[in-house]
Amino acid sequence: MEEPPQPKGTFKVHVSGFPTYTQPQDLVRVFESYGSVKVDKISNKFALLNFSDADDAKEAIDDTNKVNIYGEFLTVRAFSSRDSAKQNAAKKKQKGAIVEPRLISLAGDFHSQLDSVLNAVRLTQEEVTKLSALYADLERYLQQLWPGCVALPFGSITTGLGIKSSDADCFIQLPAVFRHPDTNFVNKAKKLLQKYPRAFAEVLAIPRANTPIVKCFHVPTAVHCDLTFKTPLGARNSRLIAFLLHADPRLVPVAVVLKYWAKVHGLSGTGKLSNYALTMLIIFYLQQPEAILPSVEWLQRDSSDDVIIDSWNTGFKCNHELLPKTKNTSPISELLGGFFQYYSSFDFDKKVACPLTGSPLAKELFTDLNNLPPVFERYKRNVMERSSLPLKFTTSMCVQDPIDLSHNVACSINSRLAFEIKAYFKFAADAYEKEKENGCTGFLKILLLQKPKLPRKENLLEYKFVLYPHILQFIDSADWKTVVREIMMQLFEMCKICLTKVEEKPIEGARNQRERYTGTIVKAIWKRKQFTKLYSCSNLSFITKQTRITEEVMKVVKESFRVNFQLTLTYAHNSRNVLASIKLIEGEVILFLEFGKFFKSSFQDWFLTLLRPYILSKDKANAPVANGSSRESDSQATDNTEDKPAGIQDAVVTREDSDSSSENIPDTINNTIDTNDNNTEDPKDRATDTKNSKDIATDTKHIKDIDNDTKYNANNDTNGNDTNDNKTSTQ
């Protein structure tokens, strides 16, 4: 046990182990029997006491683990500023232990660079050996509560994948006599370890997690550690990983680089892609043709190898000599690049990565247990007997644990993070494709020092624009909202997207009127460029032309998908302002992003084109607006209007014609917008076109007001509408 240092000219002592509700006066009451004492500092974990006499302090220290307060024995030791500084330095060193890639020498050929990376980031054998002190301390202290308990390490440090920022994982195996289902092991362990602050710091219990753990910092080795008491499955998983990744000398270097890559770019960690999930992705990739590793099912075919723990088979054939011989002779650079190529095209929306079978499985198979192949008999039995929950396969990424088949090890990854991970896969795959002809000399530099350009987070799942309030004021109808609504419906009809209105009760006192519609995109209708050129010389009306182009795209584009979205039109009550927005409800984020760009660019142009017949000429601009006027002739005019770059006839003109046409348009919308039908146009360019208009600058306030009003309505929606919005934003 700890031998506290004797005081040398200091009268300050460090006290720990008291209950969290202990007050300073309680400590004074207990320790004043030794002499005059004051409480210098107190927290939930420790207190610093000042004695007026060194002999009094020494006497208190000699009684460590004998002094009692509220039934708890206290640890008393001399306060050492050197110990405190050493402990803080160790913590800081560990928390910032990841080596920055820019500090690694990436010179020479690929293999020289690989050696530099591995030497810089991997735990050395000496560092791994030192960790034995951690496991020894855990056993020594925890055996006070549970005599005979054993600390069983598992995780990346035991599989050979440990890097300098790795935490230690440890399963505390208790003798059967202590294993009671209602016992709160983690809280008991926390209280015990807190009594030894020179060995363990930052002790935290998480009892309500799916797997309850104790997190702590081991001061002598400067390593963070997670303790679990629930199940040895983690240790069995680590045994399987170590066996597989040591089946071929190329595999551990590949896995270490990938683990470091994920850490550098912030893709792994708490609430992100776990190291275990990443390792399963690596193993699954190595099971694909030409396979280097066999499926886990192949390893478990001999029932004599079975080891059943918690209803799952954790046993396997653990003899490398018996593994199937591989024909794959790819170098490490090719295996590394191949990992990114494989997952950049992997359909995570529809497929499950299944190391048990070694091949992708359709998610829909898991909707009905009867659909699953015979290899899942144990899974089906455990689910039907309710000893295990069904696999969570509907998440953005599904990677099935090869032992606990009910566990999706990537279930915590949300759609935002899944999108980022896929973007990094694609970026790295492109880098490999570019560098492989040069011997991959620049591959690691790109992989570790560069990253893909991602959309801003707040704009990822929603696109919106304001429908030109300076132009809407010239609509020749008091029922201007109906005009806007019908045009928006026509835009989606031209794209063969059927909208369904969401019925909602009006909100009393709301400053804006809001309408919601849902729709589904099934084809990449934004891929129109070649057909737009094809139809550029036709005499078809604008609506007919765009509808035909959509039909052509849907015939040619083979890939089908389902992206569900919500369209919201928000009308201001006191001014002609309309905010149009689309939000992703469900589906592939990348596809929604493509549609969102198309929505913000082409839809704005098309809206102006279809608005032409409804706009007053200058002669009528000051005349009273008629109510409920028929627009049948106007619609006809739209169909017969020559299909020029989209603009407003007699209202909005292209820059080239603005001077000559200025007499025929309302003054307030002169020099407005050059709206060419180009679905690749950046919406920022359009904003630049309107930048210098005073009227549009004035309307900026309306844009902000209507956007804020939309948020106001959502927050005050008493009919559950705000809940729907929140669900959409979370998808």
C-alpha positions in Angstrom: 0.0 0.0 0.0 1.0 3.6 -0.3 3.6 4.8 2.2 2.9 8.6 2.7 6.0 10.8 2.8 6.9 12.4 6.1 6.5 16.2 6.4 9.7 18.2 6.0 9.2 21.6 7.5 5.6 21.8 6.3 2.4 21.8 8.3 0.0 21.2 5.5 -1.6 17.8 5.0 -3.7 16.3 2.2 -6.9 14.5 3.3 -9.1 12.3 1.1 -11.8 9.6 1.4 -14.5 11.7 3.2 -18.2 11.7 1.9 -19.1 14.5 -0.5 -21.4 16.1 2.0 -18.6 16.7 4.5 -18.3 20.4 5.6 -15.1 22.2 6.6 -16.2 22.4 10.3 -16.6 18.6 10.3 -12.9 18.2 9.4 -11.9 20.8 12.0 -13.9 18.9 14.6 -12.1 15.6 13.7 -8.6 16.9 13.4 -8.5 19.5 16.2 -7.8 16.6 18.6 -4.2 16.6 17.1 -3.7 20.3 17.5 -4.7 23.7 16.1 -5.9 23.2 12.6 -7.6 25.2 9.8 -9.1 24.0 6.5 -7.2 25.7 3.7 -9.2 24.1 0.8 -11.9 21.5 0.3 -13.5 19.8 -2.7 -15.6 16.7 -3.2 -12.4 14.7 -3.6 -9.8 16.1 -1.1 -9.1 18.8 1.5 -5.9 20.6 2.5 -5.5 21.3 6.2 -3.0 23.6 7.9 -1.6 22.6 11.3 0.1 25.2 13.4 2.7 22.7 14.6 4.7 20.2 12.5 4.5 17.5 15.2 0.7 17.7 15.2 0.7 17.3 11.4 3.0 14.3 11.7 0.7 12.7 14.3 -2.3 13.1 12.0 -0.4 11.6 9.1 0.6 8.6 11.2 -3.0 7.9 11.8 -3.9 7.7 8.1 -6.7 5.2 7.4 -7.6 5.2 11.1 -9.3 8.6 11.3 -13.0 8.2 10.8 -15.7 10.7 9.6 -19.3 9.7 8.9 -18.2 6.0 8.8 -15.5 6.6 6.2 -11.8 6.2 7.0 -9.6 9.0 5.8 -6.3 9.0 3.9 -4.0 11.6 5.4 -0.6 12.4 3.9 1.8 15.3 3.8 1.0 17.8 1.1 3.8 17.9 -1.5 3.7 20.7 -4.1 6.2 18.6 -6.1 3.7 15.7 -6.2 1.0 18.0 -7.2 3.0 19.5 -10.1 4.1 16.1 -11.2 0.6 14.8 -11.2 -0.7 17.8 -13.2 2.1 17.5 -15.7 1.4 13.8 -16.2 -2.3 14.6 -16.9 -1.4 17.3 -19.3 1.1 15.1 -21.0 -1.4 12.3 -21.5 -4.3 14.5 -22.7 -2.1 16.1 -25.3 -0.2 12.9 -26.2 -1.4 12.6 -29.8 1.6 13.4 -32.1 0.8 16.2 -34.6 1.4 14.8 -38.1 3.2 18.0 -39.1 5.9 17.1 -36.6 6.5 13.7 -38.3 9.1 13.6 -41.0 7.3 12.6 -44.2 10.3 12.4 -46.5 11.5 9.7 -48.8 9.4 7.0 -50.4 6.2 5.6 -49.0 7.8 3.0 -46.8 10.2 5.5 -45.2 7.3 7.7 -44.4 5.3 4.8 -43.0 8.2 3.9 -40.7 8.3 7.5 -39.5 4.6 7.5 -38.7 4.7 4.1 -36.9 7.8 5.1 -34.9 6.2 8.4 -33.9 2.7 7.2 -32.9 2.9 3.6 -31.8 3.4 2.6 -28.1 6.8 1.1 -27.7 7.3 -2.3 -26.1 8.7 -0.5 -23.0 5.6 1.6 -22.7 3.3 -1.4 -23.0 5.4 -3.3 -20.4 5.1 -0.4 -17.9 1.3 -0.7 -18.0 1.7 -3.9 -15.9 2.1 -1.5 -13.0 -1.4 -0.2 -13.7 -3.0 -3.7 -13.6 -1.0 -4.6 -10.5 -2.2 -1.5 -8.7 -5.8 -2.2 -9.7 -5.6 -5.8 -8.3 -3.8 -4.7 -5.1 -6.4 -2.0 -4.2 -9.6 -3.7 -5.4 -8.7 -6.9 -3.6 -9.5 -5.0 -0.4 -13.2 -5.2 -1.5 -13.1 -8.4 -3.6 -10.3 -10.8 -2.6 -9.1 -12.9 -5.5 -10.3 -10.4 -8.2 -8.2 -10.3 -11.4 -7.5 -7.4 -13.8 -7.8 -8.6 -17.4 -6.6 -6.0 -19.9 -8.2 -5.8 -23.3 -8.6 -3.2 -26.1 -6.1 -1.7 -28.5 -3.2 -1.9 -26.2 -3.5 -5.7 -26.1 -4.1 -6.1 -29.8 -1.0 -4.3 -30.9 -2.9 -1.2 -32.1 -2.0 1.0 -29.2 -0.9 4.5 -30.0 0.4 7.2 -27.7 -3.1 8.6 -27.0 -4.7 5.2 -26.3 -6.6 4.5 -23.1 -6.2 1.3 -21.2 -9.2 -1.0 -20.9 -9.6 -3.5 -18.1 -12.2 -6.1 -17.1 -12.2 -6.8 -13.4 -13.0 -10.5 -13.1 -14.6 -11.1 -9.7 -14.8 -14.5 -7.9 -18.3 -16.0 -8.2 -19.1 -15.4 -4.6 -19.1 -11.7 -5.1 -21.1 -11.6 -8.4 -24.5 -10.5 -7.4 -26.8 -8.9 -10.1 -27.9 -6.0 -7.9 -24.4 -4.9 -6.7 -23.2 -1.5 -7.9 -19.6 -2.5 -8.6 -18.6 0.7 -10.3 -19.6 3.0 -7.4 -17.9 0.7 -4.9 -14.7 0.7 -7.0 -14.8 4.5 -7.4 -15.0 5.1 -3.6 -12.1 2.8 -3.0 -9.8 4.2 -5.7 -10.5 7.7 -4.5 -8.8 6.8 -1.2 -5.5 6.5 -3.0 -5.0 9.8 -4.9 -1.3 9.2 -5.4 -2.1 6.2 -7.5 -5.5 7.1 -9.1 -6.9 10.6 -10.0 -10.0 11.8 -11.8 -12.0 8.8 -10.7 -15.4 8.8 -12.2 -18.2 6.2 -12.1 -20.7 5.9 -15.0 -23.1 3.3 -13.5 -26.1 3.9 -15.9 -24.2 3.2 -19.2 -25.1 0.2 -21.3 -21.8 -1.2 -19.9 -21.1 0.5 -16.6 -17.5 1.7 -16.2 -15.1 3.5 -13.9 -12.9 6.0 -15.6 -9.7 6.9 -13.9 -6.2 8.3 -14.4 -3.3 6.2 -13.2 -0.7 8.6 -11.9 2.5 6.5 -12.0 2.0 5.5 -15.7 0.1 8.7 -16.8 -2.5 6.6 -18.5 -6.3 6.9 -18.6 -8.1 3.7 -17.8 -11.7 2.4 -18.2 -12.7 -0.4 -15.8 -15.7 -2.7 -16.5 -17.2 -5.4 -14.3 -20.2 -6.4 -16.5 -18.9 -8.9 -19.0 -15.6 -10.4 -20.4 -17.0 -10.1 -23.9 -14.6 -7.2 -24.5 -11.6 -9.3 -23.6 -12.8 -12.1 -25.9 -13.3 -9.5 -28.8 -9.8 -8.3 -28.3 -8.5 -11.8 -28.5 -10.2 -12.3 -31.8 -8.9 -9.0 -33.2 -5.3 -9.7 -32.1 -5.5 -13.2 -33.8 -6.8 -11.8 -37.1 -4.6 -8.7 -37.4 -1.5 -10.8 -36.6 -2.3 -13.3 -39.3 -0.4 -11.3 -41.8 2.5 -8.9 -41.1 1.0 -6.2 -43.4 -2.2 -5.8 -41.3 -1.1 -4.2 -38.1 0.7 -1.3 -39.8 -2.4 -0.6 -42.0 -4.6 -0.6 -38.9 -2.3 1.7 -36.9 -2.2 4.2 -39.7 -6.0 4.2 -40.1 -6.5 4.6 -36.3 -4.1 7.5 -36.3 -5.7 9.0 -39.4 -9.2 8.9 -37.7 -7.8 10.4 -34.5 -6.0 13.2 -36.3 -9.1 14.3 -38.1 -11.4 14.0 -35.1 -13.5 11.2 -36.6 -12.9 8.8 -33.6 -13.5 9.2 -29.9 -16.4 9.5 -27.5 -19.7 9.9 -29.4 -17.9 9.4 -32.7 -16.5 6.4 -34.5 -15.1 4.1 -31.8 -11.7 2.5 -32.3 -13.5 -0.9 -32.0 -15.9 0.1 -34.8 -13.0 1.3 -37.0 -11.2 -2.0 -36.4 -14.2 -4.0 -37.4 -14.4 -2.0 -40.6 -10.8 -2.8 -41.3 -11.3 -6.5 -40.7 -14.4 -6.5 -42.8 -12.6 -4.9 -45.7 -9.8 -7.5 -45.4 -12.4 -10.2 -45.8 -13.4 -9.0 -49.3 -12.1 -10.6 -52.5 -9.2 -11.2 -52.8 -9.5 -12.0 -49.1 -6.6 -11.9 -46.6 -8.8 -12.8 -43.7 -11.5 -15.5 -43.4 -15.0 -14.8 -42.1 -15.6 -15.2 -38.3 -18.2 -17.8 -39.3 -15.4 -19.9 -40.9 -13.3 -19.6 -37.7 -16.3 -20.9 -35.6 -17.3 -23.9 -37.8 -15.8 -26.4 -35.4 -18.1 -26.7 -32.4 -15.2 -28.0 -30.2 -13.8 -24.4 -30.3 -17.1 -22.9 -28.8 -16.8 -20.8 -25.7 -20.3 -19.5 -24.8 -20.4 -16.3 -22.7 -23.6 -14.3 -22.2 -25.4 -16.5 -24.8 -22.8 -15.7 -27.5 -20.1 -17.9 -29.0 -16.8 -16.2 -28.3 -14.7 -19.2 -29.3 -12.8 -19.6 -32.7 -10.1 -21.6 -34.4 -7.0 -19.8 -33.1 -4.2 -21.4 -35.2 -2.7 -19.3 -37.9 -1.3 -22.4 -39.6 -4.9 -23.6 -40.3 -6.1 -20.3 -42.0 -6.9 -20.4 -45.7 -3.9 -19.3 -47.8 -4.4 -15.9 -49.4 -3.5 -15.0 -53.0 -3.5 -11.3 -52.1 0.1 -9.9 -52.4 -0.8 -6.2 -52.3 1.7 -3.9 -50.6 0.7 -1.9 -47.6 0.1 1.3 -49.7 -2.4 -0.6 -51.9 -4.2 -2.1 -48.9 -4.4 1.3 -47.3 -5.7 3.0 -50.4 -8.0 0.0 -51.1 -9.7 0.6 -47.7 -10.8 4.1 -48.7 -11.8 3.0 -52.2 -14.0 0.2 -50.8 -15.8 2.3 -48.2 -16.1 5.4 -50.5 -18.5 3.4 -52.6 -20.1 1.2 -49.8 -23.8 1.7 -49.5 -24.2 2.3 -45.8 -27.9 3.3 -46.3 -28.8 -0.2 -47.5 -26.0 -2.5 -46.3 -24.7 -3.9 -43.1 -20.9 -4.5 -42.7 -20.9 -8.1 -41.3 -17.6 -9.6 -40.3 -19.4 -12.7 -39.2 -20.2 -13.6 -42.8 -17.4 -11.6 -44.4 -19.9 -10.1 -46.9 -22.3 -7.1 -46.9 -25.9 -7.9 -46.0 -29.0 -6.0 -46.9 -30.5 -4.1 -44.0 -34.0 -5.3 -45.0 -33.0 -8.9 -44.0 -33.0 -7.9 -40.4 -36.7 -6.7 -40.5 -37.8 -10.3 -40.3 -35.8 -13.0 -38.4 -37.1 -15.6 -40.9 -35.2 -13.9 -43.7 -31.8 -14.4 -42.1 -29.4 -17.2 -43.2 -28.7 -20.2 -41.0 -25.5 -18.7 -39.7 -27.7 -16.3 -37.6 -29.5 -19.2 -35.7 -27.9 -18.1 -32.4 -28.9 -14.5 -33.0 -32.5 -15.5 -33.9 -32.8 -17.7 -30.8 -31.4 -15.0 -28.4 -33.8 -12.4 -29.8 -36.8 -14.7 -29.7 -35.9 -15.7 -26.1 -35.4 -12.0 -25.3 -31.9 -12.6 -23.9 -30.8 -10.0 -26.4 -32.3 -7.0 -28.2 -32.6 -7.0 -32.0 -29.7 -5.4 -34.0 -30.2 -1.6 -34.5 -29.7 -1.7 -38.3 -31.6 1.5 -39.3 -28.9 3.9 -38.2 -26.7 5.9 -40.6 -24.0 3.2 -40.4 -24.4 -0.4 -39.3 -21.4 -2.5 -38.4 -22.3 -5.8 -36.7 -20.2 -7.1 -33.9 -19.0 -10.6 -35.0 -19.6 -12.0 -31.5 -22.4 -10.1 -29.9 -24.6 -10.2 -33.0 -27.2 -7.9 -31.5 -24.7 -5.0 -31.3 -24.3 -2.4 -34.0 -20.9 -1.0 -33.0 -21.5 2.1 -35.1 -25.0 2.9 -33.8 -23.9 6.1 -32.2 -22.9 7.7 -35.5 -25.5 10.3 -36.6 -26.2 11.4 -40.1 -24.0 14.4 -39.9 -20.9 12.4 -38.7 -21.7 9.7 -41.2 -21.7 12.3 -44.0 -18.3 13.6 -42.8 -16.8 10.1 -42.5 -17.9 9.2 -46.1 -16.5 12.5 -47.3 -13.1 11.6 -45.8 -13.3 8.2 -47.3 -13.9 9.7 -50.8 -11.2 12.4 -50.3 -8.6 9.7 -49.3 -9.7 7.4 -52.1 -9.2 10.2 -54.7 -5.8 11.0 -53.1 -4.7 7.4 -53.5 -5.9 7.2 -57.1 -3.9 10.3 -57.8 -0.7 9.2 -56.0 -0.5 5.4 -56.8 1.1 6.1 -60.2 3.9 7.9 -58.3 4.6 5.1 -55.8 2.3 6.8 -53.3 5.1 9.2 -52.2 2.5 11.9 -51.5 -0.3 9.7 -50.2 0.5 9.9 -46.5 1.0 13.6 -46.6 -2.4 14.2 -48.1 -4.0 11.6 -45.8 -2.7 13.1 -42.6 -2.2 16.8 -43.4 -5.2 17.6 -45.7 -8.9 17.2 -45.3 -12.0 17.5 -47.6 -14.0 20.7 -47.8 -17.2 20.1 -45.9 -20.4 22.3 -46.0 -20.9 24.6 -43.0 -22.7 22.6 -40.3 -25.7 25.0 -40.0 -26.4 24.8 -43.7 -26.0 21.0 -44.1 -29.6 19.8 -43.8 -31.5 22.9 -44.9 -31.6 25.2 -47.9 -33.7 28.4 -48.1 -34.1 31.6 -50.1 -36.4 34.6 -50.1 -38.6 35.0 -53.2 -37.6 38.5 -54.3 -39.9 40.7 -52.2 -39.0 43.8 -54.3 -40.6 41.9 -57.3 -43.6 40.3 -55.6 -45.0 43.8 -54.8 -45.8 44.1 -58.6 -47.9 41.0 -58.8 -51.2 42.1 -60.4 -53.4 40.4 -57.9 -54.4 41.0 -54.3 -54.3 37.2 -53.8 -50.5 37.2 -54.4 -50.0 34.3 -52.0 -52.0 32.0 -54.3 -49.8 33.1 -57.2 -46.6 32.2 -55.4 -48.1 28.9 -54.1 -49.2 27.8 -57.6 -45.8 28.7 -59.1 -43.9 26.8 -56.5 -46.2 23.7 -57.0 -45.5 24.0 -60.8 -41.8 24.0 -60.2 -41.9 20.7 -58.4 -44.3 19.3 -61.0 -41.8 20.1 -63.7 -39.3 18.0 -61.8 -41.8 15.1 -61.4 -41.8 15.5 -57.6 -45.2 15.0 -56.0 -45.8 17.2 -53.0 -48.2 16.3 -50.2 -49.5 19.1 -47.9 -49.1 18.7 -44.2 -52.4 19.7 -42.6 -51.9 22.0 -39.6 -54.1 24.1 -37.5 -53.4 27.9 -37.8 -51.6 29.4 -34.9 -53.5 32.2 -33.1 -51.5 35.4 -33.0 -48.8 34.2 -35.4 -47.2 37.0 -37.4 -46.7 34.8 -40.4 -48.6 32.1 -42.3 -46.7 28.9 -42.8 -47.4 26.0 -45.1 -45.6 22.7 -45.1 -45.3 20.0 -47.8 -43.5 16.7 -48.0 -41.9 15.3 -51.1 -39.6 12.5 -52.3 -36.8 12.6 -54.8 -36.1 9.3 -56.5 -33.7 10.3 -59.3 -30.9 12.8 -59.8 -33.1 15.3 -61.7 -30.4 18.0 -61.3 -28.2 16.3 -63.9 -29.8 18.3 -66.7 -26.9 20.0 -68.4 -26.6 17.8 -71.6 -30.4 17.9 -72.1 -30.6 21.6 -71.5 -28.2 22.1 -74.5 -30.2 19.6 -76.5 -33.4 21.5 -76.1 -31.9 25.0 -76.2 -33.1 25.6 -79.8 -36.5 24.0 -79.5 -39.7 26.1 -79.7 -41.3 24.4 -76.8 -42.7 26.4 -74.0 -40.6 26.8 -70.9 -42.8 24.5 -68.7 -42.9 21.8 -71.4 -39.2 22.0 -72.1 -38.2 21.6 -68.4 -40.7 18.8 -68.0 -39.3 17.0 -71.0 -35.7 17.5 -69.7 -36.8 15.9 -66.4 -38.3 12.9 -68.2 -35.1 12.5 -70.2 -33.0 12.6 -67.1 -35.2 10.0 -65.3 -34.8 7.7 -68.3 -31.1 8.0 -68.6 -30.1 8.0 -64.9 -30.2 4.4 -63.8 -29.7 4.8 -60.0 -32.8 5.1 -58.0 -33.0 6.2 -54.3 -35.4 7.8 -51.9 -34.7 11.2 -50.3 -37.6 12.5 -48.3 -37.7 16.3 -47.7 -40.0 18.9 -46.3 -40.8 22.1 -48.2 -41.9 25.1 -46.0 -43.4 28.3 -47.5 -43.6 31.1 -44.9 -45.7 34.2 -45.9 -45.4 37.5 -44.1 -48.8 39.0 -43.2 -48.0 42.7 -43.6 -45.7 42.6 -46.6 -45.1 40.6 -49.7 -42.3 38.4 -48.3 -42.0 34.7 -48.8 -39.3 32.4 -47.4 -39.0 29.0 -49.2 -36.9 26.3 -47.5 -36.3 22.6 -47.8 -35.2 20.3 -45.0 -33.9 16.7 -45.1 -36.3 14.3 -43.4 -34.7 11.0 -44.4 -32.2 9.7 -47.0 -28.6 10.0 -48.2 -27.2 13.4 -47.1 -24.9 13.8 -50.1 -27.9 13.4 -52.5 -29.9 16.0 -50.5 -27.0 18.4 -50.8 -27.0 18.0 -54.5 -30.7 18.7 -54.7 -30.3 21.6 -52.3 -27.9 23.3 -54.6 -30.2 22.8 -57.5 -33.1 24.1 -55.5 -31.3 27.3 -54.6 -30.0 28.0 -58.1 -32.4 26.8 -60.8 -35.6 27.0 -58.8 -35.0 30.8 -58.3 -34.5 31.3 -62.0 -37.5 29.3 -62.9 -39.7 31.1 -60.4 -38.9 34.4 -62.0 -39.7 33.0 -65.5 -43.1 31.7 -64.4 -43.8 35.0 -62.6 -43.6 37.0 -65.8 -47.4 37.0 -66.7 -48.4 38.2 -63.2 -46.2 41.3 -63.1 -47.6 44.8 -63.7 -46.2 46.9 -66.4 -45.0 50.4 -65.5 -48.2 51.9 -66.8 -50.2 49.8 -64.4 -47.8 50.0 -61.5 -49.7 52.8 -59.7 -53.2 51.5 -60.6 -55.4 49.7 -58.0 -54.8 46.0 -57.9 -57.8 43.9 -58.9 -59.1 41.1 -56.7 -59.3 37.5 -57.8 -58.4 38.2 -61.5 -58.3 35.2 -63.7 -54.9 34.1 -64.9 -55.9 31.6 -67.6 -54.7 33.9 -70.4 -51.5 34.6 -68.4 -50.8 31.0 -68.1 -51.2 30.6 -71.8 -48.8 33.5 -72.3 -46.3 31.7 -70.2 -46.4 28.6 -72.3 -46.0 30.7 -75.5 -43.3 33.0 -74.2 -40.0 32.7 -76.0 -37.7 30.8 -73.7 -34.9 33.4 -73.1 -32.6 33.4 -70.1 -35.2 33.5 -67.3 -36.4 36.9 -66.3 -39.5 38.9 -65.8 -41.1 40.2 -69.0 -41.7 43.9 -68.8 -40.4 43.8 -65.2 -37.0 42.1 -64.9 -34.4 42.2 -67.6 -30.9 40.9 -68.2 -28.1 43.4 -67.7 -27.4 43.6 -71.4 -30.9 45.0 -72.1 -31.4 47.0 -68.9 -30.7 50.4 -70.4 -32.9 50.1 -73.5 -35.7 48.6 -71.5 -35.8 50.9 -68.6 -38.8 52.8 -69.9 -41.0 49.7 -69.8 -40.4 48.4 -66.3 -41.1 49.7 -62.8 -38.3 51.8 -61.5 -37.8 49.9 -58.3 -36.8 46.7 -60.0 -34.6 48.0 -62.8 -31.2 46.3 -63.1 -32.3 43.4 -61.0 -31.1 39.9 -61.9 -29.4 38.1 -64.7 -31.2 34.7 -64.4 -29.6 32.2 -66.7 -30.9 28.6 -66.6 -27.7 27.1 -65.3 -28.0 24.6 -62.5 -24.3 24.9 -61.7 -24.6 28.5 -60.8 -23.4 29.4 -57.3 -26.2 31.1 -55.4 -23.6 33.5 -54.0 -23.2 35.0 -57.5 -26.9 35.8 -57.6 -26.5 37.6 -54.3 -23.7 39.6 -55.8 -25.9 40.7 -58.7 -28.4 42.3 -56.4 -25.9 43.7 -54.0 -26.0 47.3 -55.2 -29.8 47.8 -55.3 -31.1 50.1 -52.6 -34.5 48.5 -52.7 -33.0 45.0 -52.3 -30.8 46.3 -49.5 -33.9 47.6 -47.8 -35.5 44.2 -48.3 -32.7 42.5 -46.4 -34.4 43.6 -43.3 -37.6 41.8 -44.4 -35.5 38.7 -45.1 -34.2 38.7 -41.6 -37.6 39.5 -40.1 -39.4 36.7 -41.9 -36.6 34.2 -41.0 -36.9 35.3 -37.4 -40.7 35.1 -37.5 -40.4 31.5 -38.8 -38.3 30.6 -35.7 -40.9 32.5 -33.5 -43.7 30.5 -35.0 -41.9 27.2 -34.5 -41.1 28.0 -30.9 -44.7 29.0 -30.2 -46.4 26.2 -32.1 -48.8 24.5 -29.7 -49.9 21.8 -32.2 -46.7 19.8 -32.2 -45.3 21.4 -35.3 -42.1 22.4 -33.6 -41.6 18.8 -32.6 -41.7 17.8 -36.2 -39.2 20.4 -37.1 -36.8 19.3 -34.4 -37.0 15.7 -35.6 -36.2 16.8 -39.1 -33.3 18.8 -38.0 -31.9 15.9 -36.0 -32.1 13.4 -38.9 
